[in-house]
Amino acid sequence: MIDAARRARRSFGPAIGISLVSLVLAACGGGGGGGGGSGFFPIVPNNPPADGGGPPDNPPPPPVVPAVACADLAGKSLPASLISLPTGGATVVSATAVAAGAAGNPNGDYCKVRGTIQPVDPTSQSINFAVNLPEKWNQKTIHFGGGGFDGVLIDGTEVIRFGPAGKPAPLALGYATYGDDSGHQSSSITDGRFAANDEQLANYGGLSLKKTRDVAQALVFARYAVKPKHAYFLGTSTGGRDALSYIQRWPLDYDGVIANEPALNYTGTRLSNVAVGRALYNNGGAGWMTVGQTMLVQNAVKAACDKLDGAVDNIVSNVESCRKLNEQVLAALPRCPGNISTGDTCLTEAQIQTVRAIEAPLNLSYPLANGVKRAGGYNLLEGTQVAGPYTTRDLGTTKVPKNPATSADANMYVTGDQWAKFFVTRNAGFDTLTLDPQNPGMYAARVTEVSNLTDATNPNLAPFFDHGGRIIMLHGLADEVISNNSTIDYYKQVVATLGQAAVDKGMRFHTVPGMGHGTGVFIPNWDSLAALEGWVEGGLAPATGVAVDAVPATYGRTRPLCLFPSWPRYGGSGSLDAAVNYSCVTEVGDPLACPNLPAVVTSYKGGDGFGEELRVQIDPATMAYTVIFDTTVGVTARAAQSGSLVAHGNCSYRNAESGAIFSFGAGGVLSGGVKAPIGTGFTPLLAFQKTFDGTATPGDFSAIDGTFNAAGVLQNEPVATGYGAAMKLRADGSFQYCSRDSAPAPTGFMDYVANCANTEKGYISYSAARGAFDVFTTLATSKAVTTGGTLSGSLVVGLVNGVVVPLHLMPKSFTPTAGTDVAKGLRVLASLNLASGAADGNYAMLSVNGENHDATVASSAFNLGGAAAALAYNAPVAGVAQADAGRPGNLIFNSGVLVFLSTATTGTNAALELGVRH
């Protein structure tokens, strides 16, 4: 192939009508055309890499050096027959060798090619294209998308958008790069006049991309006589739409794309722009807001929602929970007296309606391309900035817009006005405020026609995924130009079309709180190109990335780059600026609505995993808590511990207790954790608003007697072990444990029998001072008694919706009675009745290893901390459910309290986990 290129170069000069490029292509079998295939030479986008082209951690192959000198490309042409779509052919206007040391060139030695693609319509402007061919080529190409209404040449020398600081541009790294101006020229990317010409509009809608790609790939092959191993497309905003539009139409041409903040629902966006303009400017501009009034709204949102992610950091991360506060925020905004705008300190009802118009989705009665009937709203009430220091795109400076709109008018309206004038009506003097987006009347058919030309909303990405194509899509949740909610709608439609598994295999969609349209309070820097290459070339699907903030005032802070629909939640401790202290979570329901939170200062009675009896006092007004330890069995109580609870979602709260999560369950039960008496972690606790009071009936325990299963933990330092047994509590206060094993363990569950071999006996006596029972251990070989014995612990009998939940606490390890050893720890008792479905729900679990886990029970399906298992009920005994090898163990359940004992090899999982149902 190189010889063919050299022969062609020697034999044919500029005067020959057939170009060097076309001859080289013909010699290599080119000349074919077609929408999604090889174009004009046999490119196979997903061909396996040659030697050295494996995963990115392998040494890269040696760079390819040119077969043709840069200057030899100047003046050459490519006939229309070798471009897949109708054109008048392409011409290289200039080909200039740029030296690495040239002034202002950070991109190394390369050949700078500039040219044009001629139109079919003589009244249409040409497409200007740029191709950059490095002297040391890595056999990869990158196509850069455009921006706004285009009209400005994308020259391919740019760095990766939102890329890591200091990373060289792709051209400097050896990529051949290219871009175009979409087939018209303007000094402004908000100039829509080009769209009055059909070919220019079609080119802007995406056809220029295919034409430029065909020409660029021909030039790459002509220069190097080697086809690319991999081809990528990178784009932002309109360029993000370009990337998606391209693979929807010609899915085989690219191996991977990056689509940042894509304007994919292009027509819906412009209709939304017009709707916002009508809210602002109709009725004499009654709805228009000053910067100060807009900031009034934004500050109210920040005050209500910044804290919902657990960190007051000027970022609204918990967007969907914040959305639930929309009406509260709007109701709290100060209203202007007499409904007359008097300045920046109040809002009129018309201005409130403008806020709603910006916030709300635009629902249409007629379909756009691909059946789309909705344009997403902007998250003004969830942290989006349309005024102030974090954006340059506000609502303008005057309540009466110019016609056409100018930079003095609302940024949203400017682009909508240009679209209405030149894309739809093709009337430069048209009054856009008369166009009703929900009922466009005589223009309805034209709106749909334009949508088919410009939108990138086809959800069937199967042809792209099936050839190994990969997509990384990113959108800020505070975008003030292109609605992130439209992108979310599109992603959901792709999932609905292809299924989640297929989408997960080929697509990653990141949503970034606080990020506007290249603006906002958090601008992420991360290496999306490296992530895409690793996925495409090495099969390494991207893990959760770390984004570095590029906003000058907060430069360098980091957050996890979460996949939709998750968002970064602060863990409650550590630096607010470090991603390691955040986790990506998915909010379900309203985290602020916790019906289980007490209405007044309330004390919960219970104990922890080390057998310590305690009380937890909660102040719901301040969310302050205090853990108070009670003295039992001669053990000196620890000093009280206190802190503040931070909303975590679903009635769960983080705190200062070494990362433990407090959760308030129905019926007045609280699970949580407290700093362990040894080590640095926490130990789980369980406590109750109401407990059984034995004062009135000191010798009668018939209200709480019964036969139970017991599940607990033995703190046999340094290793905690699980405990399973049967327990009989009699009406006279005597009790007996029966375990199947000589050393009680999770396998110790058994049916209660009075003459069991492995037994522990004793009785309880109520202590009014502590609101709990003292536990006395008696001789295991004697009959049941209610006198004598040795004080060995305590029993807190919780009442949850009137059901008893006994909690047996042993605060120290010793031998209270000959033949009976007591290990410090706790035991939770549950009835022998556990039917499938009774324990269904989601749980916040805490382990004796100081871990927080989510758990789900759904009939026979069980998931703990991401490990799935099947449950067999009433196994090994009634009232116990046995989990299989997916998460081996046994669980018991009592009135919203779940206790799980691991039967895995010691050290594999925590011996015990407990928690309450959300």
Helices and strands as residue ranges (DSSP letters): H 2-11, H 20-27, G 70-73, E 77-78, G 80-82, E 90-98, E 110-117, E 127-134, E 140-144, G 170-173, E 176-180, G 193-196, H 198-202, I 203-207, H 208-224, E 230-236, H 238-249, E 256-260, H 266-285, H 291-305, G 306-309, H 319-323, H 326-332, G 337-339, H 349-359, E 362-363, G 369-371, E 374-375, G 380-382, H 411-418, I 419-424, G 432-434, G 441-443, H 444-454, H 462-466, E 470-476, H 484-498, H 500-506, E 507-512, E 524-525, H 528-538, E 545-549, G 552-554, E 558-561, E 567-570, G 579-581, E 582-585, E 602-608, E 613-619, E 624-629, E 641-644, E 646-649, E 652-654, E 661-665, E 669-675, E 682-688, E 706-716, E 719-729, E 734-739, G 746-748, E 758-767, E 772-778, E 790-800, E 803-810, E 814-817, E 820-822, E 825-830, E 841-847, E 852-858, E 861-864, E 867-873, E 881-883, E 889-894, E 897-902, E 912-917
